[in-house]
Amino acid sequence: MKTLRLILGDQLNHKHSWYRNDDKDTLYFIAEMRQETDYVKHHIQKVVAFFEAMDAFAQWLRERGKQVVYYRLDDKHNTQKLGTNIAALIEQHGIEKFEYQLPDEYRLDQQLQQLADDLSIDSEAFDSEHFLTTRSELGEFFSDKKSLLMESFYRYMRRKHDVLMEGDKPSGGKWNFDESNRKKWKGQPEIPHEKGFRKDVRETLARIEQAGVKTFGNIDPQQFNWPITRADCLKVLRYFCEHLLVHFGDYQDAMDPQQAYLFHSRLSFAMNSKLLHPMEVIQAVIEYWHANRSTISINEVEGFVRQILGWREYMRGVYWREMPSYARCNRLQNRNDLPDFYWTADTRMNCLHHAIRNSLDHAYAHHIQRLMITGNFALLTQVHPDQVDAWYLGIYIDAIEWVEITNTRGMSQFADGGLVATKPYISSGSYIQKMSNYCAGCHYKVKEKTGDEACPFNSLYWHFLADKRAHFDGNPRMAMMLSLLDKIDSEELEALSARATQIIRNPDDF
């Protein structure tokens, strides 16, 4: 039987059982397509990284004797659409069966189901053999519970996979060391910058530009340093263990205008493209910790494991439980436009300037920059979550809808009304000052609430609480903030709201 097997750009799993089979009559298909470059405007480094990784994976398959059809953007046979490309290959090669791995985005899942139904040949879907849960596992776990509390799911995952466990007790005597992971980085300890690998991607970049794909962001095509092969990804993992893990937990929430990555691993693209399996990453970190317990504390390791074993699997489970209606959530009824400076970093607010500039330069920002700087401002200025979604999905190299939309629309923008986050993640300038080195060099004064020199986050914060109060009355986690709001006299609150309204109406003036 002649079989056609589809491999999507985020299904580059070297360990998949497909490749252990005797598949001489199997044709593997990988394609660069406008369907995927154009559904949202992407950062140029994101498009380059996926194309480079796909091409390298196709070459890896060929080296193992597999038959591979790889369509580049400019291939004359490439129709730029998944369905017509597959239909043409089936006819051209006399294919008798179509196989694919379950995609991780709802839109592709629907497209492939419809395609399979329309084909006149047999088809079969396979698991991608990557995640540590099934699509429905989170929904089943929470079926008899009132709320989707991530912490309880995380503990379930720790027990299920026997990760950081000592019998039935958590290693270190606690499930969560988050309180130990909130230190501000003050220039020390020194961050050892990984020299790593530099790849020339001028050919891929030229192909994208010649095709007229609309992208944004910056790239140095002769010094591209994202890992796009499994060997590169393993190198980044080893570097993290040997040089960064020792301080990762302490400073995982810290922010600095001169540091693009701090102690973060830069492994999210490697995992989200499936070049690395989440459990091999977890095990590598834990094994290194076991060998170096005298210098590495449990909080460094637990904080990292929680992001992968907890949040990553949790967000995927929420995605499959709630889609497609989740993509329409706008519980707070926010309607404003995303400021233009999200595309340029042209703002006098130092924290936003550096977080966005880092994103434009590197297609990367860590979770607190995303949540408490760019996401915080978008929520306080009441931007429509559709626009926030599109920006986050496009700008970050690791952004695939299953992980982006739940973090953005749920965790960051509270558009789901509290399904993911038990309270909105908003703050005034004081939190930003506490966790970062942004405020010292800012045009605005973090201690001032009103007036032309006042930090915009301060007035926006209190205006948001007052304006959206009806959504938060009765929420125990908001009780203290609403109590403080009640203590602000009417004249001061009016001044705060006037300043906030000015910012909301003309954000690009700030």
C-alpha positions as CSV (number, residue, x, y, z in Angstrom):
1,M,0.0,0.0,0.0
2,K,1.3,3.4,-0.9
3,T,0.9,5.8,2.1
4,L,1.2,9.5,2.3
5,R,2.1,10.9,5.7
6,L,1.8,14.6,6.5
7,I,4.2,16.3,8.9
8,L,3.2,19.8,10.0
9,G,5.8,22.4,10.9
10,D,5.4,21.9,14.6
11,Q,5.5,18.1,14.4
12,L,9.3,17.6,14.1
13,N,9.5,14.8,16.6
14,H,12.5,12.6,15.9
15,K,11.4,10.0,18.3
16,H,7.9,9.4,16.8
17,S,7.1,5.7,16.2
18,W,6.5,6.5,12.5
19,Y,10.2,6.6,11.8
20,R,10.9,3.2,13.4
21,N,8.7,1.5,10.9
22,D,9.6,-0.3,7.7
23,D,8.0,2.3,5.4
24,K,9.5,1.8,2.0
25,D,6.1,2.5,0.4
26,T,5.5,5.6,2.4
27,L,5.9,9.2,1.2
28,Y,6.4,11.9,3.8
29,F,5.2,15.4,3.0
30,I,6.3,18.7,4.5
31,A,5.4,22.1,3.1
32,E,6.1,25.8,3.5
33,M,2.7,27.3,2.7
34,R,1.1,30.7,2.5
35,Q,-1.8,29.2,4.3
36,E,0.4,29.1,7.4
37,T,2.5,32.3,6.9
38,D,-0.6,34.5,6.3
39,Y,-3.3,33.5,8.8
40,V,-1.7,36.1,11.1
41,K,1.2,38.5,10.6
42,H,4.3,36.7,12.1
43,H,7.7,37.9,13.3
44,I,10.3,37.2,10.6
45,Q,12.4,35.2,13.0
46,K,9.4,32.9,13.7
47,V,8.8,32.1,10.0
48,V,12.5,31.6,9.4
49,A,12.9,29.3,12.4
50,F,10.0,27.1,11.4
51,F,11.2,26.9,7.7
52,E,14.8,26.1,8.7
53,A,13.7,23.5,11.2
54,M,11.3,21.8,8.7
55,D,14.0,21.7,6.1
56,A,16.5,20.2,8.5
57,F,14.0,17.6,9.6
58,A,13.3,16.7,6.0
59,Q,17.0,16.2,5.5
60,W,17.2,14.0,8.6
61,L,14.4,11.8,7.2
62,R,16.2,11.5,3.9
63,E,19.4,10.5,5.6
64,R,17.5,7.6,7.1
65,G,16.3,6.4,3.7
66,K,12.8,7.9,3.9
67,Q,11.0,9.2,0.8
68,V,10.3,12.9,1.3
69,V,8.5,15.6,-0.7
70,Y,9.4,19.0,0.7
71,Y,7.6,22.0,-0.9
72,R,9.3,25.3,-0.5
73,L,7.3,28.5,-0.9
74,D,8.5,28.9,-4.4
75,D,8.0,25.3,-5.6
76,K,6.0,25.3,-8.8
77,H,3.9,22.4,-7.5
78,N,3.0,24.2,-4.2
79,T,-0.6,25.4,-4.3
80,Q,0.0,27.1,-0.9
81,K,-2.9,25.3,0.6
82,L,-2.8,22.1,2.6
83,G,-5.9,20.4,1.1
84,T,-5.0,21.0,-2.6
85,N,-1.4,20.1,-2.1
86,I,-2.4,16.7,-0.5
87,A,-5.0,16.0,-3.2
88,A,-2.5,16.6,-5.9
89,L,0.1,14.3,-4.3
90,I,-2.5,11.6,-3.8
91,E,-3.3,11.7,-7.5
92,Q,0.3,12.1,-8.7
93,H,1.7,9.2,-6.7
94,G,-1.2,6.8,-6.7
95,I,-1.6,7.1,-2.9
96,E,-3.9,4.5,-1.3
97,K,-3.9,5.8,2.3
98,F,-3.4,9.2,3.9
99,E,-2.0,9.5,7.5
100,Y,-1.5,12.5,9.7
101,Q,-0.6,13.3,13.3
102,L,-3.2,15.0,15.3
103,P,-2.5,18.8,15.0
104,D,-2.4,21.0,18.0
105,E,-4.4,23.9,16.6
106,Y,-8.2,23.7,16.4
107,R,-8.3,25.3,12.9
108,L,-5.9,22.6,11.5
109,D,-7.7,19.9,13.4
110,Q,-11.0,20.9,11.7
111,Q,-9.3,21.2,8.3
112,L,-7.7,17.8,8.4
113,Q,-10.9,16.1,9.7
114,Q,-12.8,17.6,6.7
115,L,-10.0,16.7,4.3
116,A,-9.9,13.1,5.5
117,D,-13.7,12.9,5.2
118,D,-13.6,14.2,1.6
119,L,-10.9,11.9,0.4
120,S,-11.8,8.8,-1.6
121,I,-9.0,6.8,0.1
122,D,-8.6,5.5,3.6
123,S,-7.2,7.9,6.2
124,E,-5.9,7.6,9.8
125,A,-4.9,10.0,12.5
126,F,-2.1,9.3,14.9
127,D,-1.1,10.9,18.2
128,S,1.9,13.2,17.9
129,E,3.5,11.3,20.8
130,H,4.7,14.5,22.4
131,F,2.5,15.7,25.3
132,L,2.2,14.2,28.7
133,T,-1.6,14.3,28.7
134,T,-4.3,13.5,26.2
135,R,-6.5,16.2,24.8
136,S,-9.4,15.4,27.1
137,E,-7.4,14.5,30.3
138,L,-7.7,17.9,31.9
139,G,-11.4,18.1,31.3
140,E,-11.8,14.7,32.8
141,F,-9.7,15.7,35.8
142,F,-11.8,18.7,36.5
143,S,-15.2,17.2,35.6
144,D,-16.3,17.0,39.3
145,K,-14.6,20.2,40.4
146,K,-15.9,23.8,40.6
147,S,-12.9,25.5,39.2
148,L,-9.9,24.8,37.0
149,L,-7.2,25.4,39.6
150,M,-3.8,24.8,38.0
151,E,-2.1,23.9,41.3
152,S,-4.3,20.9,41.8
153,F,-3.7,19.7,38.2
154,Y,0.0,20.3,38.7
155,R,0.1,18.1,41.8
156,Y,-1.8,15.4,39.9
157,M,0.8,15.6,37.1
158,R,3.7,15.3,39.6
159,R,2.1,12.2,41.1
160,K,1.2,10.7,37.7
161,H,4.7,11.0,36.3
162,D,6.6,10.6,39.6
163,V,8.4,13.9,39.1
164,L,10.1,15.6,42.1
165,M,8.4,13.1,44.4
166,E,9.8,11.2,47.4
167,G,7.3,8.5,47.8
168,D,3.9,10.3,48.0
169,K,5.5,13.5,49.3
170,P,6.9,16.3,47.2
171,S,10.7,16.8,47.1
172,G,11.8,19.5,49.5
173,G,8.6,19.2,51.5
174,K,6.6,21.6,49.4
175,W,4.7,21.4,46.1
176,N,5.4,25.0,45.1
177,F,8.4,27.3,45.8
178,D,7.0,30.3,43.9
179,E,7.5,32.6,46.9
180,S,11.2,32.0,46.7
181,N,11.3,32.8,43.0
182,R,10.6,36.6,43.0
183,K,14.0,38.2,43.4
184,K,14.9,41.4,41.6
185,W,18.2,41.0,39.6
186,K,20.6,43.8,40.5
187,G,23.5,43.1,38.1
188,Q,24.6,40.1,40.2
189,P,25.0,37.1,39.9
190,E,26.6,37.4,36.5
191,I,24.7,35.9,33.6
192,P,27.0,33.7,31.5
193,H,26.0,34.4,27.9
194,E,25.9,31.3,25.7
195,K,28.0,31.6,22.6
196,G,26.1,28.8,21.0
197,F,25.6,28.6,17.3
198,R,25.2,31.2,14.6
199,K,23.5,30.1,11.4
200,D,23.4,31.9,8.0
201,V,19.7,32.0,7.0
202,R,20.0,34.4,4.1
203,E,18.6,31.9,1.6
204,T,15.5,31.2,3.6
205,L,15.0,34.9,4.3
206,A,15.3,35.7,0.6
207,R,12.7,33.1,-0.3
208,I,10.2,34.5,2.3
209,E,10.8,38.1,1.0
210,Q,10.6,37.2,-2.7
211,A,7.2,35.5,-2.0
212,G,5.9,38.7,-0.6
213,V,5.1,37.3,2.9
214,K,4.2,40.1,5.2
215,T,6.2,39.9,8.4
216,F,7.5,42.3,11.1
217,G,10.4,42.4,13.6
218,N,14.1,42.3,13.1
219,I,16.6,39.6,12.1
220,D,20.4,39.3,11.5
221,P,20.4,36.6,8.7
222,Q,24.1,35.8,9.2
223,Q,23.8,35.4,13.0
224,F,20.6,33.5,13.5
225,N,20.8,31.9,16.9
226,W,17.6,29.9,17.5
227,P,18.0,26.1,17.6
228,I,16.5,24.5,14.5
229,T,18.0,21.0,14.7
230,R,17.7,18.4,17.5
231,A,21.4,18.6,18.1
232,D,21.2,22.4,18.5
233,C,18.3,22.0,20.9
234,L,20.1,19.5,23.1
235,K,23.1,21.9,23.1
236,V,20.8,24.7,24.5
237,L,19.4,22.3,27.1
238,R,22.8,21.3,28.3
239,Y,23.9,25.0,28.5
240,F,20.8,25.8,30.6
241,C,21.6,23.0,33.0
242,E,25.3,23.8,33.3
243,H,25.1,27.6,33.5
244,L,21.7,29.0,34.1
245,L,19.6,26.6,36.2
246,V,21.6,27.5,39.3
247,H,19.8,30.9,39.4
248,F,16.7,30.3,37.2
249,G,14.2,30.0,40.0
250,D,15.4,33.0,42.0
251,Y,15.2,35.4,39.0
252,Q,12.6,33.9,36.8
253,D,10.3,36.9,37.3
254,A,13.0,39.5,37.2
255,M,13.3,42.0,34.3
256,D,16.2,44.2,33.1
257,P,16.5,46.6,30.2
258,Q,19.9,45.3,29.2
259,Q,19.1,41.6,29.4
260,A,17.2,39.8,26.7
261,Y,17.0,36.4,28.4
262,L,18.4,36.6,32.0
263,F,18.5,33.0,33.3
264,H,15.7,31.6,31.1
265,S,16.4,28.5,29.0
266,R,15.2,29.6,25.5
267,L,13.8,26.1,25.0
268,S,10.2,26.9,24.3
269,F,10.6,26.8,20.5
270,A,12.5,23.5,20.7
271,M,9.6,22.0,22.6
272,N,6.7,23.6,20.7
273,S,8.2,22.4,17.4
274,K,8.6,19.0,19.1
275,L,12.3,18.8,18.5
276,L,12.6,18.1,22.2
277,H,10.1,16.1,24.3
278,P,9.0,17.8,27.5
279,M,9.8,14.8,29.7
280,E,13.4,14.6,28.4
281,V,13.8,18.3,29.3
282,I,12.4,17.7,32.7
283,Q,14.5,14.7,33.3
284,A,17.7,16.4,32.1
285,V,17.2,19.2,34.6
286,I,16.3,16.9,37.5
287,E,19.3,14.7,36.8
288,Y,21.6,17.7,36.7
289,W,20.2,18.9,40.0
290,H,20.7,15.5,41.6
291,A,24.3,15.6,40.6
292,N,24.8,19.2,41.8
293,R,22.6,19.5,44.9
294,S,25.3,21.3,46.8
295,T,25.1,24.3,44.5
296,I,21.5,24.1,43.0
297,S,18.5,24.6,45.3
298,I,15.1,22.8,44.9
299,N,13.3,26.1,44.2
300,E,15.4,26.6,41.0
301,V,14.3,23.2,39.7
302,E,10.7,23.2,40.9
303,G,10.0,26.6,39.2
304,F,11.2,25.2,35.9
305,V,9.4,21.9,36.2
306,R,6.1,23.7,37.1
307,Q,6.3,25.7,33.8
308,I,6.5,22.6,31.7
309,L,4.7,19.8,33.7
310,G,2.2,22.2,35.1
311,W,1.4,25.3,33.0
312,R,2.3,23.9,29.6
313,E,0.1,20.8,29.9
314,Y,-2.6,22.8,31.8
315,M,-2.9,25.4,29.1
316,R,-3.2,22.8,26.3
317,G,-5.9,21.0,28.3
318,V,-7.9,24.2,28.7
319,Y,-7.5,24.9,25.0
320,W,-9.0,21.5,23.9
321,R,-11.7,21.7,26.6
322,E,-12.9,25.2,25.7
323,M,-12.3,25.7,21.9
324,P,-13.7,27.0,19.7
325,S,-15.8,29.3,21.9
326,Y,-12.7,30.3,23.9
327,A,-11.5,32.3,20.9
328,R,-14.5,34.6,21.2
329,C,-14.3,35.3,24.9
330,N,-14.4,38.9,25.9
331,R,-16.1,38.9,29.3
332,L,-14.9,42.3,30.3
333,Q,-16.2,43.8,27.0
334,N,-13.0,45.5,26.1
335,R,-13.1,47.3,22.7
336,N,-10.1,49.5,22.3
337,D,-7.4,49.3,19.7
338,L,-3.9,48.0,20.4
339,P,-1.5,51.0,20.4
340,D,0.7,51.4,17.4
341,F,3.8,51.3,19.6
342,Y,3.4,47.6,20.1
343,W,4.7,47.3,16.5
344,T,7.5,49.8,16.9
345,A,8.5,50.1,20.6
346,D,8.2,53.9,20.2
347,T,7.0,54.9,23.6
348,R,8.5,56.9,26.5
349,M,7.3,54.2,29.0
350,N,10.6,52.5,29.6
351,C,9.2,49.1,30.6
352,L,7.1,48.8,27.5
353,H,9.8,50.2,25.3
354,H,12.3,47.5,26.4
355,A,9.9,44.6,26.6
356,I,8.6,45.4,23.1
357,R,12.0,46.2,21.7
358,N,13.3,42.8,23.0
359,S,10.3,41.1,21.3
360,L,10.9,42.8,18.0
361,D,14.7,42.1,18.1
362,H,14.6,38.5,19.4
363,A,11.0,37.3,18.8
364,Y,11.1,36.6,22.6
365,A,10.1,38.0,26.0
366,H,9.8,35.9,29.1
367,H,6.5,35.2,30.9
368,I,6.5,38.2,33.3
369,Q,7.4,40.6,30.5
370,R,4.5,39.2,28.5
371,L,2.1,39.1,31.5
372,M,2.9,42.1,33.6
373,I,4.3,44.6,31.1
374,T,2.7,44.2,27.6
375,G,-0.3,42.2,28.8
376,N,-0.9,44.4,31.8
377,F,-0.9,47.6,29.7
378,A,-3.2,46.1,27.1
379,L,-5.7,45.1,29.8
380,L,-5.6,48.3,31.7
381,T,-6.2,50.3,28.5
382,Q,-9.0,47.8,27.7
383,V,-7.8,46.6,24.3
384,H,-10.0,44.1,22.4
385,P,-8.6,40.6,23.2
386,D,-8.8,39.7,19.5
387,Q,-6.1,42.3,18.8
388,V,-4.0,41.2,21.8
389,D,-4.3,37.6,20.6
390,A,-3.1,38.5,17.1
391,W,-0.1,40.4,18.4
392,Y,1.1,37.6,20.8
393,L,0.5,34.9,18.2
394,G,2.5,36.7,15.7
395,I,5.4,38.2,17.6
396,Y,6.8,35.3,19.6
397,I,8.8,32.4,18.1
398,D,7.2,29.9,20.4
399,A,3.6,31.1,19.8
400,I,1.2,28.4,18.6
401,E,-2.4,28.9,19.3
402,W,-2.9,26.1,21.8
403,V,-0.5,27.7,24.2
404,E,-0.8,31.4,23.1
405,I,-4.5,31.9,23.3
406,T,-5.0,30.4,26.8
407,N,-2.1,32.4,28.2
408,T,-3.2,35.6,26.4
409,R,-7.0,35.6,26.5
410,G,-7.2,33.8,29.8
411,M,-4.2,34.5,32.0
412,S,-3.2,37.9,30.7
413,Q,-6.5,39.6,29.5
414,F,-9.0,37.9,31.9
415,A,-11.3,37.7,28.8
416,D,-12.6,34.3,30.0
417,G,-14.0,35.9,33.2
418,G,-11.7,33.9,35.5
419,L,-11.7,30.4,34.0
420,V,-7.9,30.2,34.0
421,A,-6.8,33.1,36.3
422,T,-8.7,33.6,39.6
423,K,-8.0,37.3,39.3
424,P,-6.8,39.7,36.6
425,Y,-3.1,40.1,36.4
426,I,-2.8,43.9,36.7
427,S,-0.6,46.2,38.6
428,S,0.4,49.8,39.1
429,G,4.0,50.9,38.6
430,S,5.0,49.7,42.0
431,Y,5.1,46.0,41.0
432,I,7.1,46.8,37.9
433,Q,9.6,48.8,40.1
434,K,9.8,45.9,42.5
435,M,10.6,43.2,39.9
436,S,12.6,45.2,37.3
437,N,15.3,47.8,36.6
438,Y,13.0,49.6,34.2
439,C,11.8,52.5,36.3
440,A,15.1,54.2,37.1
441,G,15.6,55.1,33.4
442,C,12.0,56.0,32.6
443,H,10.6,59.4,31.4
444,Y,7.8,58.9,34.0
445,K,8.0,58.9,37.8
446,V,6.8,55.6,39.3
447,K,5.8,57.2,42.7
448,E,3.5,59.8,41.1
449,K,-0.2,59.0,40.3
450,T,-1.4,62.0,38.4
451,G,0.2,64.8,36.5
452,D,2.2,64.8,33.2
453,E,5.2,63.0,34.8
454,A,3.2,60.3,36.6
455,C,3.7,56.7,35.6
456,P,0.7,55.8,33.3
457,F,0.3,52.4,35.0
458,N,-0.7,54.1,38.3
459,S,-3.8,56.0,37.1
460,L,-4.7,53.2,34.6
461,Y,-4.7,50.6,37.5
462,W,-7.2,52.5,39.7
463,H,-9.4,53.6,36.8
464,F,-9.6,50.0,35.6
465,L,-10.7,48.8,39.1
466,A,-13.3,51.5,39.3
467,D,-14.5,51.0,35.7
468,K,-14.8,47.2,35.8
469,R,-15.8,46.9,39.5
470,A,-19.0,45.1,38.7
471,H,-17.0,42.2,37.3
472,F,-15.0,41.7,40.5
473,D,-17.4,42.3,43.3
474,G,-17.6,39.0,45.2
475,N,-14.2,37.8,44.1
476,P,-12.3,37.1,47.3
477,R,-8.9,37.7,45.6
478,M,-10.0,41.2,44.6
479,A,-11.4,42.2,48.0
480,M,-8.3,43.9,49.3
481,M,-7.8,46.0,46.1
482,L,-11.5,47.0,46.0
483,S,-11.2,48.0,49.7
484,L,-8.3,50.2,48.9
485,L,-10.2,51.7,46.0
486,D,-13.0,52.6,48.4
487,K,-10.6,54.6,50.5
488,I,-9.6,56.9,47.6
489,D,-11.6,60.1,48.0
490,S,-13.8,61.1,45.1
491,E,-11.7,64.1,44.0
492,E,-8.5,62.0,43.7
493,L,-10.3,59.2,42.0
494,E,-11.7,61.7,39.5
495,A,-8.2,63.0,38.8
496,L,-6.9,59.4,38.3
497,S,-9.7,58.6,35.9
498,A,-9.1,61.8,33.9
499,R,-5.4,60.9,33.5
500,A,-6.3,57.3,32.6
501,T,-8.9,58.4,30.1
502,Q,-6.3,60.6,28.4
503,I,-3.9,57.7,28.2
504,I,-6.5,55.3,26.9
505,R,-7.6,57.7,24.2
506,N,-4.1,58.6,23.0
507,P,-1.7,55.8,24.1
508,D,0.8,56.5,21.4
509,D,1.4,60.0,22.9
510,F,3.0,58.4,25.9
